[in-house]
Amino acid sequence: MRELRIHGRGGQGSVTAAELIATAAFTAGVFSQAFPAFGVERRGAPVQAFVRFSDEKIRLRSQVYEPDYVIVQDSTLIRDVNVFSGMKDGGLVLINTEKKGEYNVPAGVKVIAFDATKIAIEEIGLPITNTTLMGAFAAASGEITLEALKGAIEERFPGKLAVTNFAAAKRAYEMIQEGAY
């Protein structure tokens, strides 16, 4: 079983991202599970969402404490929350940031820092980064395909919203594949 933990703030779409990633994985024939964890339920408050992937049925129902993957939608969370807590050796962290910096990550953990907000603004017209980060996650992890992600986005969003969100996801996917971050 592989596990993903998404760190964001209320209103950034962390829960939607988890649900769409799980949908894309399930569509591709993998057992998956997505669920959120909220503290205070208000816009801007730290939130977490979780996804599990497995080739076998998933019976575990706890939060993700030792993730293989972490997505950080808002890099300011790094100073308030230990987003790297429990990371497995060989794990991957995607951080939405315009700044290239040093992060105190556990040994053996790879960090990909890129400006998902810029892509979201250019493609969607809003600084909502969830689908952009989903595209990056698909490319970096190999857990979901771009085609399955497209299907999940089209199932969730109507018309032009699906087109622009997939454009952001695809752009991030290609950027990560090319190593241009």
C-alpha positions as CSV (number, residue, x, y, z in Angstrom):
1,M,0.0,0.0,0.0
2,R,1.2,3.5,-0.8
3,E,-0.1,6.6,1.0
4,L,-0.3,10.3,0.2
5,R,-0.9,13.2,2.6
6,I,-2.0,16.6,1.3
7,H,-1.4,19.7,3.4
8,G,-3.3,22.8,2.5
9,R,-5.5,25.5,3.9
10,G,-9.3,25.5,4.0
11,G,-10.6,26.6,0.6
12,Q,-7.6,25.5,-1.4
13,G,-9.2,22.3,-2.6
14,S,-7.1,19.7,-0.7
15,V,-10.1,17.5,-0.1
16,T,-11.2,17.8,-3.8
17,A,-7.6,16.9,-4.9
18,A,-7.6,13.8,-2.7
19,E,-11.0,12.7,-4.0
20,L,-9.9,13.2,-7.7
21,I,-6.6,11.4,-7.2
22,A,-8.4,8.4,-5.6
23,T,-11.0,8.5,-8.5
24,A,-8.2,8.5,-11.1
25,A,-6.4,5.6,-9.4
26,F,-9.7,3.6,-9.1
27,T,-10.5,4.2,-12.7
28,A,-7.1,2.8,-13.6
29,G,-7.9,-0.4,-11.6
30,V,-6.2,0.3,-8.3
31,F,-8.0,0.2,-5.0
32,S,-8.0,3.6,-3.5
33,Q,-9.4,5.6,-0.6
34,A,-9.6,9.4,0.1
35,F,-10.7,11.2,3.2
36,P,-10.1,14.5,5.0
37,A,-9.1,15.6,8.5
38,F,-10.2,19.0,9.7
39,G,-9.4,21.0,12.8
40,V,-11.4,24.2,12.8
41,E,-13.5,24.2,9.7
42,R,-12.9,27.6,8.3
43,R,-11.3,29.2,5.2
44,G,-7.5,29.5,5.6
45,A,-7.2,27.0,8.5
46,P,-4.7,24.2,8.0
47,V,-6.3,21.0,6.7
48,Q,-5.1,17.6,5.7
49,A,-6.5,15.1,3.2
50,F,-5.3,11.6,2.6
51,V,-5.2,9.0,-0.2
52,R,-4.3,5.4,-0.2
53,F,-3.4,3.2,-3.2
54,S,-3.2,-0.5,-3.2
55,D,-3.4,-3.6,-5.4
56,E,-5.5,-5.2,-2.7
57,K,-8.6,-4.1,-0.8
58,I,-7.8,-1.4,1.7
59,R,-9.1,-2.1,5.2
60,L,-7.1,0.5,7.1
61,R,-9.2,3.6,8.2
62,S,-6.7,5.7,10.2
63,Q,-5.1,8.9,9.1
64,V,-1.8,8.7,7.1
65,Y,1.1,8.9,9.6
66,E,3.9,7.5,7.4
67,P,3.3,8.8,3.9
68,D,5.1,7.8,0.8
69,Y,4.1,11.1,-0.8
70,V,3.3,14.6,0.5
71,I,1.8,17.5,-1.3
72,V,2.1,20.9,0.2
73,Q,-0.4,23.4,-1.4
74,D,0.8,26.4,0.7
75,S,4.5,26.6,1.6
76,T,3.8,28.9,4.5
77,L,2.4,25.8,6.3
78,I,6.0,24.5,6.5
79,R,6.8,26.9,9.4
80,D,3.5,26.0,11.3
81,V,3.1,22.3,10.6
82,N,5.7,19.5,10.4
83,V,4.6,18.5,6.8
84,F,7.5,16.0,6.6
85,S,6.5,14.1,9.7
86,G,6.7,10.3,9.2
87,M,8.0,10.5,5.7
88,K,9.2,7.1,4.4
89,D,12.7,6.7,3.1
90,G,12.5,7.2,-0.7
91,G,9.4,9.4,-0.3
92,L,8.5,12.3,-2.4
93,V,7.3,15.8,-1.4
94,L,5.7,18.3,-3.9
95,I,5.8,21.9,-2.6
96,N,3.9,24.7,-4.2
97,T,6.3,27.7,-3.9
98,E,7.8,30.4,-6.1
99,K,10.9,30.3,-3.9
100,K,13.6,27.7,-4.2
101,G,14.8,27.0,-0.7
102,E,16.3,24.6,1.6
103,Y,13.9,22.4,3.5
104,N,14.7,20.3,6.6
105,V,13.5,17.0,5.1
106,P,14.3,13.6,6.3
107,A,17.2,11.7,4.7
108,G,16.2,9.9,1.5
109,V,13.2,12.1,0.7
110,K,13.1,13.9,-2.6
111,V,11.6,17.4,-2.8
112,I,10.1,19.0,-5.9
113,A,9.4,22.7,-5.4
114,F,7.7,24.5,-8.2
115,D,5.2,27.4,-8.7
116,A,1.9,25.7,-9.1
117,T,0.1,29.0,-8.3
118,K,1.6,30.7,-11.4
119,I,0.4,27.8,-13.6
120,A,-3.1,27.9,-12.0
121,I,-3.4,31.6,-12.5
122,E,-2.3,31.4,-16.1
123,E,-4.4,28.4,-17.0
124,I,-7.5,28.6,-14.8
125,G,-7.5,32.3,-13.9
126,L,-7.5,31.7,-10.2
127,P,-4.8,30.8,-7.6
128,I,-6.5,27.4,-6.9
129,T,-3.7,24.9,-7.2
130,N,-5.2,21.5,-6.5
131,T,-5.5,20.3,-10.1
132,T,-2.1,21.7,-11.0
133,L,-0.5,19.8,-8.1
134,M,-2.4,16.7,-9.1
135,G,-0.8,16.8,-12.6
136,A,2.6,17.2,-11.0
137,F,1.8,14.3,-8.6
138,A,0.8,12.1,-11.5
139,A,4.1,12.8,-13.3
140,A,6.4,12.5,-10.3
141,S,4.8,9.5,-8.6
142,G,3.4,7.4,-11.5
143,E,0.5,6.4,-9.2
144,I,-2.1,7.8,-11.7
145,T,-2.0,8.4,-15.4
146,L,-2.7,11.7,-17.1
147,E,-5.6,10.1,-18.9
148,A,-7.2,8.9,-15.7
149,L,-6.7,12.3,-14.2
150,K,-8.4,13.9,-17.1
151,G,-11.4,11.6,-16.7
152,A,-11.7,12.4,-13.0
153,I,-11.5,16.2,-13.7
154,E,-14.1,16.0,-16.4
155,E,-16.4,14.0,-14.2
156,R,-16.1,16.5,-11.4
157,F,-16.1,19.9,-13.2
158,P,-18.5,21.1,-15.9
159,G,-17.5,22.4,-19.3
160,K,-14.9,25.1,-19.5
161,L,-13.9,24.6,-15.8
162,A,-12.9,21.0,-16.7
163,V,-10.9,22.2,-19.7
164,T,-9.0,24.9,-17.8
165,N,-8.3,22.6,-14.8
166,F,-7.0,19.8,-17.1
167,A,-4.8,22.3,-18.9
168,A,-3.2,23.3,-15.6
169,A,-2.8,19.6,-14.6
170,K,-1.3,18.7,-18.0
171,R,1.1,21.7,-18.0
172,A,2.4,20.7,-14.5
173,Y,2.6,17.0,-15.6
174,E,4.7,17.9,-18.6
175,M,6.9,20.3,-16.6
176,I,7.7,17.7,-14.0
177,Q,8.4,15.0,-16.7
178,E,10.8,17.4,-18.4
179,G,12.5,18.3,-15.1
180,A,11.7,22.0,-15.9
181,Y,10.9,23.1,-12.3
